[in-house]
Amino acid sequence: MPSPTTPPPPSPTALSRLLLAGLAALCATAALQVAAAQGPAPPPGLPALEAAISRTWQAAGVPGAAVVVIEGGRVVLATGHGVADLASGRAATPNTVFRAGSISKTFTAMAALALAEEGRLSLQAPVATLLPEWAHDNRWAATDPVRLVHLLEHTAGLDDVRYRHYLLDSATLPLAQALPAFGPYAVRWRPGSGTAYSNAGPVVAGRAIERVAGTDFAAFVTQRFTAPLGMASARWTRSDDIEVRLARSYGSDGRTPEPFVETPARPSGSLNISARDLARLPQVLLGRGELDGVRVLTPASVARLEQPATGATAAQPGLVLGWGPGLQADAEGRAVFYGHDGSIDGFVARFAYAPTLGAGYVVMANSLSDAPLAVAAQIRAYLERKLPPPAATGQPVSAAERAAWAGQYQSLTPRQELLRGLIGLTQWEGAAFDGDVLRYGGRRWLHQGGGVFRAESAAAPGLVFTAPGPERAEVQAHTRDGSRRRVPAWEAALKQGSLAVAAVVLPLSLPLALWWAWAAWRGRLGPTGRRGAAWAARGLPLLALWTAVAVPAGVLALLGTADLQWLGRPTLAGWALAGIGALAPLVWLLGAWVWWRSALPRWPRVLGGLHLLLAALLLGWLASHGWLGMRIWH
């Protein structure tokens, strides 16, 4: 889980880390797709792989990194690159301690399964029975309560943490107090029916684990997993005994230091660990819960980690991809890998393993960069080098199925609810068919039957279409990261048409306003009477439109600063944005009243009506998504 950055000298901020964490899985997928589809041949041996990895680090300007490669269940390569600390020149090695970020969530899920093995906890337990004090809004609570499994598989419908939550900094705040601090918690869809990655869920799950275990979360994970597995460097806070081995982190330029912020959301992202020690995680999972004679989980629990049981894709036959508890399946290659990414305070990490290969890897770096994902793709290509490409076979798609599945799709399960309105206007994914081959998301997909599709270069299916049902009026497309709905043609035309008209009207409105102002001053606006009234009849509808436009423009401007000091705290800019949003409907009412009462010539009247119509559509859209008067820090 990312944390904020504020101190001088200026550096890439915490929102950059937040966006990297949120897009890490997508970037990794894209990198692996490129590697599978058009990348160079994999290195023929470990020396060539190590040389290729070194070139990638150097080309990206990453200060320090560590890599561990596993084959046959054992470590075959452990290497470091560059320096852990630019100031001291201390070398980065496989024993250097990095921050693992969201890889912490894998240990949280393992802890829950360990308690389940002992009969002390059920993943199906309603969270309200485990934590009666957990305040959350769930309008489906009577029939569909939030269960522990929903928190672990990102299907509870919870929004991701707010911007202000990334400013929380405490190594001592107990989870009992962190739980309300990361609220409010609102369930956005029926629990278990949709997937959206959320840093909030594991915080709640971690507190439930504490309650059942009767001890501190970090202490339980240490006693149950990291200590028995010999992960001697694993710490959940920045303790003195690892300080000498801890890497310093840097921004995307590879030089600007990033601060170390102690997130209280420890079950979501506070783990510090070396690459060599972290490699024992994929090793024990490859061993189906056992490593070096030490068993920490049963094979059934490991299988459960890998298999999602909730979400829109879980019940689809042949579709195994998605978020299991703490692991995400990835079939973008010749074998299915399971693992997790992490990003926090300038650190980036990834681990993954493929049970069918008995192989895996760990990649950790101390700079914001796509290089760790590129290195992961290189390692994966090497580990898959002896496997043949997936067979390019599929089943026929009927004309009725093509008609039902083709179209424009938009997200149903955004990670941040704040952005739903923006996504609903600007982000589209088209589905079209070339014969029996589906083109979707920039890829070609082969039908496996029953609406399930596999990408041509993928090892397993990764997309499914579902028909309309009692709670959904449209066809939906589901992937491992979430769900999209097929947008009706009328809605797509309305949205895209409105945007097209606005794209023409808005650039022309500024010179038009200047012309009207000049003409009003010269008394040339026709029979509307006084100069001020003449300009107002034309200008106020235009002002109403631009006031409405200022709301999303202001939000995007604040997001564009990538600065949590602006986004996570009340500021003059934040309050100004809230004020503009609150005043925008009043400006529209005033403009509509003046326009209606004024005796304007035909074309100025039509143009004023167009301004008011566009403003009304935009204001209605913004109001439906809570953007009017929004305090962005909340």
C-alpha positions in Angstrom: 0.0 0.0 0.0 1.5 3.4 -1.0 2.2 6.1 1.5 2.6 9.9 1.2 5.6 11.9 0.5 6.0 15.5 1.5 9.4 16.7 2.6 11.9 18.7 0.6 13.6 18.4 -1.8 10.5 18.1 -4.1 10.0 14.6 -5.2 7.4 12.5 -7.0 4.5 12.3 -4.6 2.5 9.6 -2.9 -0.3 9.8 -5.5 2.3 8.7 -8.1 2.9 5.7 -5.9 -0.8 5.2 -5.5 -1.4 5.2 -9.3 1.6 2.8 -9.7 0.1 0.4 -7.2 -3.3 0.7 -8.7 -1.9 0.0 -12.2 0.8 -2.4 -11.3 -1.2 -5.5 -12.3 -2.3 -3.9 -15.5 1.3 -2.8 -16.4 2.6 -6.3 -15.6 -0.1 -7.8 -17.8 0.8 -5.5 -20.6 4.5 -6.2 -20.3 3.9 -9.9 -20.3 1.6 -9.6 -23.3 4.3 -7.9 -25.2 6.9 -10.4 -24.1 4.7 -13.3 -25.1 3.5 -11.8 -28.4 6.6 -10.1 -29.9 9.5 -10.0 -27.4 12.9 -11.5 -28.1 13.7 -15.1 -27.5 14.2 -16.0 -23.8 17.8 -16.1 -22.6 19.2 -19.6 -23.1 20.7 -19.9 -19.7 21.1 -18.2 -16.3 24.2 -16.2 -17.2 22.4 -14.7 -20.2 19.3 -14.0 -18.1 21.4 -12.2 -15.5 23.0 -10.1 -18.1 19.7 -9.2 -19.7 18.3 -8.2 -16.3 21.3 -6.1 -15.6 20.8 -4.2 -18.9 17.2 -3.6 -18.0 18.1 -2.1 -14.6 20.8 0.1 -16.1 18.6 1.3 -19.0 15.9 2.4 -16.5 18.3 4.1 -14.2 17.1 2.1 -11.2 19.5 2.7 -8.2 19.2 -0.6 -6.6 17.4 -3.9 -7.0 17.5 -7.6 -6.1 16.2 -10.7 -8.0 15.7 -14.3 -7.0 14.9 -17.0 -9.5 13.5 -20.4 -8.5 13.5 -23.6 -10.6 12.7 -27.0 -9.4 11.6 -25.5 -6.1 15.1 -24.3 -5.3 16.9 -21.0 -5.8 19.0 -21.0 -8.9 19.8 -17.3 -9.1 20.0 -14.6 -6.4 21.6 -11.4 -7.5 21.7 -7.7 -6.6 22.1 -4.6 -8.8 23.4 -1.2 -8.0 23.2 0.4 -4.6 20.7 0.3 -1.7 21.7 3.8 -0.7 23.0 6.5 -3.1 24.5 8.5 -0.2 26.7 5.7 1.2 27.1 3.7 -1.9 26.1 0.6 0.0 25.5 -2.3 -2.5 22.1 -3.8 -3.1 22.2 -7.5 -2.6 19.6 -10.3 -2.2 19.9 -9.7 1.6 19.1 -6.0 1.3 15.7 -5.2 3.0 13.2 -3.6 0.7 9.5 -2.7 1.3 7.2 -5.3 -0.1 4.0 -3.1 -0.2 0.9 -5.0 -1.0 2.6 -8.3 -1.0 1.7 -8.0 2.7 -1.9 -9.0 1.7 -0.7 -12.5 0.8 0.4 -13.0 4.4 -2.9 -11.6 5.6 -4.8 -14.2 3.6 -2.5 -17.0 4.8 -3.1 -16.0 8.3 -6.9 -16.3 7.8 -6.5 -19.7 6.2 -4.2 -20.9 9.1 -6.9 -20.0 11.6 -9.5 -21.7 9.4 -7.4 -24.9 9.4 -7.5 -24.8 13.2 -11.3 -24.5 13.1 -11.1 -21.1 14.8 -12.3 -19.0 11.8 -14.4 -19.5 8.6 -13.8 -17.4 5.5 -17.6 -17.4 5.1 -18.1 -15.8 8.5 -20.0 -12.5 8.3 -17.5 -9.8 9.4 -20.2 -8.2 11.6 -20.1 -11.4 13.8 -16.3 -11.2 14.0 -16.1 -7.4 14.5 -19.4 -6.1 15.8 -17.8 -2.6 16.2 -17.0 -2.4 12.4 -19.3 0.4 11.1 -20.1 0.0 7.4 -23.0 0.8 5.1 -24.3 -2.3 3.3 -27.9 -2.1 1.9 -27.8 -5.8 1.2 -26.8 -6.8 4.7 -30.0 -8.7 5.5 -29.4 -11.2 2.7 -25.8 -10.6 1.7 -23.5 -9.5 4.5 -19.9 -8.8 3.9 -18.0 -11.9 4.7 -14.3 -12.4 5.5 -13.7 -14.0 2.1 -15.0 -10.8 0.3 -12.4 -8.7 2.0 -9.6 -11.1 1.0 -10.7 -11.5 -2.6 -11.6 -7.8 -3.2 -15.3 -8.5 -3.8 -16.8 -6.7 -0.8 -17.6 -3.7 -3.0 -15.6 -1.4 -0.8 -14.1 1.7 -2.2 -10.3 2.0 -2.1 -8.9 4.1 0.7 -9.3 7.9 0.4 -6.5 10.3 -0.3 -6.4 11.4 3.3 -5.7 7.8 4.4 -2.4 7.9 2.6 -1.3 10.6 5.0 -1.7 8.4 8.1 1.7 7.8 9.5 2.2 5.7 12.6 4.2 2.7 13.5 2.4 2.3 16.8 -1.3 2.9 16.0 -3.0 -0.4 16.8 -5.3 -2.0 14.2 -8.2 -1.5 16.7 -7.8 2.3 16.1 -6.7 2.0 12.5 -10.0 0.3 11.6 -12.2 3.4 12.1 -9.4 5.7 10.9 -9.6 4.1 7.4 -13.4 4.6 7.2 -16.0 5.3 6.3 -16.7 1.9 4.7 -19.5 1.8 2.1 -20.5 -1.3 0.1 -21.1 -0.3 -3.5 -22.6 -3.5 -4.9 -23.9 -6.8 -3.6 -21.0 -8.4 -1.7 -19.4 -11.2 -3.7 -20.8 -10.1 -7.0 -18.0 -7.9 -8.4 -14.3 -7.3 -8.1 -12.4 -4.1 -7.4 -9.0 -3.9 -5.7 -9.2 -2.2 -2.4 -6.6 -1.5 0.3 -9.4 -1.1 2.8 -10.6 -4.7 2.9 -7.3 -6.2 4.3 -7.3 -3.7 7.1 -10.7 -5.0 8.3 -9.6 -8.6 7.7 -6.4 -8.0 9.7 -8.3 -6.7 12.7 -10.6 -9.8 12.5 -7.6 -12.0 12.5 -6.3 -10.3 15.6 -9.6 -10.7 17.3 -9.7 -14.5 16.6 -6.0 -15.1 17.2 -6.0 -13.2 20.4 -2.8 -11.4 19.6 -1.3 -8.6 17.5 -1.6 -9.1 13.7 2.2 -8.7 13.1 3.0 -11.0 16.0 0.7 -13.7 14.8 2.1 -13.6 11.2 5.6 -13.7 12.6 4.9 -16.6 14.9 2.9 -18.6 12.3 4.8 -17.9 9.1 7.9 -15.7 8.8 9.8 -17.1 11.8 9.2 -20.8 11.0 10.1 -20.2 7.4 13.3 -18.6 8.2 12.4 -15.1 7.0 14.7 -13.5 9.5 14.5 -10.0 7.9 10.7 -9.8 7.9 9.5 -6.8 9.9 6.1 -5.0 9.8 7.6 -1.6 11.0 11.0 0.0 10.6 12.7 -1.6 13.5 16.2 -0.8 14.6 17.6 -4.3 13.9 17.0 -4.1 10.1 18.0 -0.4 9.7 21.5 -1.3 8.6 20.2 -3.5 5.8 17.3 -1.3 4.8 17.4 0.2 1.3 16.6 3.9 0.7 14.0 4.6 -1.9 13.9 7.1 -4.7 11.5 8.7 -7.2 11.1 8.0 -10.9 14.3 9.9 -11.6 16.3 7.4 -9.6 17.9 10.2 -7.5 15.3 12.1 -5.5 14.9 10.5 -2.1 11.4 9.3 -1.0 10.4 9.3 2.7 9.7 6.2 4.7 6.1 6.5 5.9 4.7 4.0 8.4 1.3 3.1 7.2 -1.0 1.8 10.0 -2.6 -0.4 7.4 -0.1 -3.1 8.1 -2.2 -6.0 6.7 -2.4 -4.1 3.4 1.1 -3.0 2.9 3.8 -2.5 5.6 6.0 -5.6 5.2 9.8 -5.0 5.0 11.8 -8.0 3.9 14.8 -9.0 1.8 14.4 -10.6 -1.7 16.1 -13.8 -0.5 13.7 -14.1 2.5 10.7 -13.2 0.4 11.6 -16.0 -2.1 10.7 -18.5 0.6 7.1 -17.4 0.0 6.8 -18.7 -3.5 8.9 -21.7 -2.5 6.5 -22.7 0.3 3.6 -22.2 -2.0 5.2 -24.4 -4.6 5.7 -26.9 -1.9 2.0 -26.8 -1.3 2.5 -25.3 2.2 5.7 -27.0 3.2 9.4 -25.9 2.9 12.5 -27.6 4.3 10.3 -30.0 6.4 8.3 -27.1 7.9 4.6 -27.1 7.1 2.7 -23.9 7.6 -0.4 -24.6 5.5 -2.1 -27.6 4.1 -2.2 -28.3 0.4 -5.9 -27.6 0.4 -5.3 -24.1 1.9 -2.7 -23.3 -0.7 -5.1 -24.4 -3.5 -7.7 -22.1 -1.9 -5.3 -19.2 -2.0 -5.0 -19.7 -5.8 -8.7 -20.1 -6.5 -11.3 -17.3 -6.3 -14.6 -18.3 -4.8 -16.4 -15.0 -5.1 -16.8 -12.4 -7.7 -18.5 -12.5 -11.1 -16.0 -14.9 -12.6 -15.8 -17.5 -9.8 -18.8 -19.6 -10.8 -17.8 -19.7 -14.5 -16.7 -23.2 -15.6 -13.1 -23.2 -17.0 -12.4 -19.7 -15.8 -9.8 -19.8 -13.0 -8.4 -16.3 -13.2 -9.1 -13.7 -10.7 -8.3 -12.7 -7.1 -8.1 -15.6 -4.8 -7.4 -14.7 -1.1 -4.1 -12.8 -1.4 -3.1 -14.1 -4.8 -3.9 -13.2 -8.4 -3.7 -15.7 -11.2 -2.0 -14.5 -14.3 -2.2 -16.6 -17.6 -0.5 -14.0 -19.9 2.1 -16.5 -21.1 2.7 -20.2 -21.5 1.9 -21.1 -17.9 -0.4 -19.8 -15.2 1.5 -17.9 -12.5 0.1 -16.8 -9.1 1.5 -13.9 -7.2 1.2 -10.3 -6.0 2.7 -6.9 -6.7 3.6 -4.2 -4.2 4.4 -0.5 -4.4 5.0 1.9 -1.5 7.2 5.0 -1.0 9.3 4.5 -4.1 9.7 0.7 -3.6 8.3 -1.7 -6.2 8.2 -5.5 -5.7 6.7 -8.6 -7.3 6.6 -12.3 -6.6 5.1 -15.0 -8.7 5.2 -18.8 -9.1 3.9 -21.4 -11.5 3.0 -24.8 -9.9 3.1 -26.6 -13.2 6.7 -25.5 -13.7 7.9 -25.7 -10.1 9.3 -22.3 -10.7 9.0 -18.7 -9.5 10.7 -15.4 -8.9 11.0 -12.3 -6.7 11.8 -8.9 -8.0 12.4 -5.9 -5.7 13.6 -2.4 -6.5 14.1 1.0 -4.7 12.8 3.4 -7.4 9.5 4.1 -9.0 9.9 2.5 -12.4 8.3 0.0 -14.8 11.7 -1.8 -14.9 10.7 -4.4 -12.2 7.8 -5.4 -14.3 10.0 -5.7 -17.4 12.5 -7.8 -15.4 9.6 -10.0 -14.2 8.6 -10.5 -17.9 12.2 -11.5 -18.7 12.3 -14.0 -15.9 9.0 -15.4 -16.8 9.9 -15.9 -20.4 13.1 -17.7 -19.3 11.1 -20.0 -17.0 8.6 -20.8 -19.7 11.3 -21.3 -22.4 10.7 -25.1 -22.8 6.9 -24.8 -23.0 5.2 -24.7 -26.4 3.0 -21.7 -27.2 -0.7 -22.1 -26.2 -2.7 -23.8 -28.9 -4.7 -21.3 -31.0 -7.9 -23.2 -31.0 -11.5 -22.0 -30.3 -15.1 -22.8 -30.8 -17.5 -21.2 -33.3 -19.4 -18.1 -32.2 -23.0 -18.0 -33.5 -24.5 -14.9 -35.1 -26.8 -14.4 -32.1 -23.8 -14.5 -29.8 -21.9 -12.0 -31.8 -24.8 -9.6 -31.8 -25.2 -10.1 -28.0 -21.5 -9.6 -27.1 -20.3 -7.0 -29.6 -20.6 -3.4 -28.6 -19.1 -0.7 -26.3 -18.4 -1.5 -22.6 -17.7 0.6 -19.5 -16.6 -0.3 -16.0 -19.1 -1.4 -13.4 -16.5 -1.9 -10.7 -14.1 1.1 -10.5 -11.4 0.9 -7.9 -12.2 4.5 -6.8 -15.8 5.6 -6.7 -14.7 9.2 -7.1 -13.7 8.4 -10.7 -16.9 6.6 -11.7 -18.4 9.6 -13.3 -15.2 10.4 -15.3 -14.9 6.8 -16.4 -18.5 6.8 -17.5 -17.8 9.6 -20.0 -14.3 9.0 -21.2 -13.3 5.3 -20.9 -14.7 2.9 -23.5 -13.8 -0.7 -24.4 -15.0 -2.0 -27.7 -15.8 -5.6 -28.5 -16.0 -6.7 -32.1 -15.7 -10.0 -34.1 -13.5 -11.1 -37.0 -15.3 -14.2 -37.8 -15.1 -16.4 -34.6 -12.2 -14.3 -33.2 -13.1 -11.6 -30.7 -11.2 -8.3 -30.6 -11.4 -6.8 -27.1 -8.9 -4.8 -25.0 -6.4 -4.7 -27.8 -6.2 -8.5 -28.0 -7.6 -11.3 -30.0 -9.7 -13.9 -28.0 -10.8 -17.4 -28.9 -14.1 -18.7 -27.7 -13.9 -21.7 -25.4 -17.6 -22.2 -25.1 -20.3 -20.8 -22.8 -19.2 -17.2 -23.3 -15.7 -17.9 -22.0 -12.7 -16.6 -24.0 -9.0 -17.2 -23.9 -6.5 -14.7 -25.4 -4.5 -16.2 -28.3 -1.2 -16.0 -26.4 -2.6 -16.9 -22.9 -2.3 -20.2 -21.0 -5.9 -20.1 -19.7 -9.2 -18.3 -20.3 -9.4 -14.8 -19.0 -12.7 -13.3 -20.2 -16.4 -14.2 -19.8 -19.6 -12.7 -21.1 -22.7 -13.1 -19.0 -26.3 -12.6 -20.0 -28.7 -10.0 -18.4 -30.2 -11.2 -15.2 -32.6 -10.0 -12.4 -30.0 -7.4 -11.2 -28.5 -6.4 -14.5 -30.2 -5.1 -17.6 -27.2 -5.5 -19.9 -24.7 -8.1 -21.0 -21.5 -7.9 -18.9 -17.9 -8.7 -19.6 -15.8 -9.9 -16.7 -12.0 -10.2 -16.4 -9.8 -10.9 -13.5 -9.7 -7.2 -12.5 -13.4 -6.4 -12.7 -16.6 -6.1 -14.7 -17.9 -4.0 -17.5 -21.4 -3.5 -18.8 -22.4 -3.4 -22.5 -23.6 0.2 -22.9 -26.9 0.6 -24.8 -26.6 2.2 -28.2 -28.7 5.2 -27.1 -26.6 5.8 -24.1 -23.4 5.6 -26.0 -24.7 8.0 -28.6 -25.9 10.5 -26.0 -22.6 10.5 -24.1 -20.4 10.6 -27.2 -22.6 13.1 -29.0 -22.7 15.4 -26.0 -18.9 15.2 -25.7 -18.6 15.9 -29.4 -20.9 19.0 -29.2 -19.1 20.2 -26.1 -15.8 19.8 -27.9 -17.0 22.2 -30.6 -19.0 24.7 -28.4 -16.5 25.2 -25.6 -13.5 26.4 -27.7 -15.8 28.7 -29.6 -17.5 30.1 -26.5 -14.5 32.2 -25.3 -14.0 34.3 -28.4 -17.8 34.6 -28.6 -18.0 35.9 -25.0 -15.3 38.5 -25.8 -17.3 39.5 -28.9 -20.5 39.9 -26.9 -18.7 41.9 -24.2 -17.2 44.3 -26.9 -20.6 44.5 -28.7 -22.4 45.2 -25.4 -20.0 48.0 -24.6 -20.5 49.5 -28.0 -24.3 49.1 -27.8 -24.6 46.8 -30.7 -26.4 43.8 -29.2 -29.8 44.6 -30.7 -33.2 45.3 -29.1 -32.5 43.9 -25.7 -32.3 47.2 -24.0 -29.6 48.2 -21.6 -26.0 47.1 -22.2 -25.7 45.0 -19.1 -29.0 43.2 -19.7 -28.1 42.5 -23.3 -24.8 41.0 -22.3 -26.3 39.1 -19.3 -28.9 37.4 -21.6 -26.1 36.0 -23.7 -23.4 35.7 -21.1 -25.1 34.0 -18.1 -26.0 30.8 -20.0 -22.4 30.7 -21.2 -21.3 31.3 -17.6 -23.5 28.5 -16.4 -21.8 26.1 -18.9 -18.3 27.2 -17.9 -19.1 27.0 -14.2 -20.3 23.4 -14.7 -17.2 22.6 -16.7 -15.0 24.1 -14.0 -16.0 21.4 -11.5 -14.5 18.3 -13.4 -11.7 20.5 -14.7 -10.9 21.5 -11.1 -11.0 17.9 -9.9 -8.7 16.8 -12.8 -6.3 19.7 -12.0 -6.0 18.7 -8.4 -5.5 15.0 -9.3 -2.9 16.2 -11.9 -0.8 17.7 -9.1 -0.2 14.2 -7.8 0.2 15.8 -4.4 -1.5 14.3 -1.4 -1.0 17.5 0.5 -3.5 19.0 -1.9 -5.7 16.0 -2.2 -5.7 14.6 1.4 -6.1 17.8 3.4 -8.4 20.8 3.3 -6.8 23.5 1.2 -7.8 26.8 -0.3 -8.0 25.1 -3.7 -10.1 22.2 -2.3 -12.5 24.5 -0.7 -12.7 26.7 -3.8 -13.6 23.6 -5.9 -16.3 22.6 -3.3 -17.7 26.2 -3.5 -17.8 26.2 -7.3 -19.6 22.9 -7.3 -22.2 24.1 -4.8 -22.7 27.4 -6.8 -22.9 25.8 -10.2 -26.6 24.9 -10.1 -27.5 28.4 -8.8 -25.6 30.0 -11.7 -27.5 27.7 -14.1 -30.9 28.7 -12.6 -30.0 32.4 -12.9 -28.8 31.9 -16.4 -32.0 30.0 -17.4 -34.2 32.7 -15.8 -32.5 35.5 -17.6 -32.4 33.7 -20.9 -36.1 32.8 -20.7 -37.2 36.3 -19.9 -35.0 38.0 -22.5 -36.2 38.9 -26.0 -33.1 37.6 -27.8 -32.8 37.3 -31.6 -33.2 33.8 -32.9 -29.6 32.6 -33.2 -28.4 34.1 -29.9 -31.4 32.5 -28.2 -30.7 29.1 -29.8 -27.0 29.3 -28.8 -28.0 30.3 -25.2 -30.4 27.4 -25.1 -27.6 25.0 -26.3 -25.3 26.4 -23.5 -27.9 25.8 -20.9 -28.7 22.3 -22.2 -25.1 21.2 -22.2 -24.7 22.7 -18.7 -27.8 20.9 -17.5 -26.6 17.6 -18.8 -23.2 18.0 -17.2 -24.6 19.2 -13.9 -27.0 16.3 -13.8 -24.2 13.9 -14.4 -22.0 15.5 -11.8 -24.8 15.5 -9.2 -25.5 11.8 -9.8 -21.9 11.0 -9.0 -21.5 13.3 -6.0 -19.2 15.9 -7.6 -21.2 19.0 -6.8 -19.9 20.5 -3.6 -17.5 17.6 -3.2 -14.7 18.0 -0.6 -12.1 16.0 -2.4 -10.1 15.3 0.8 -13.0 13.3 2.0 
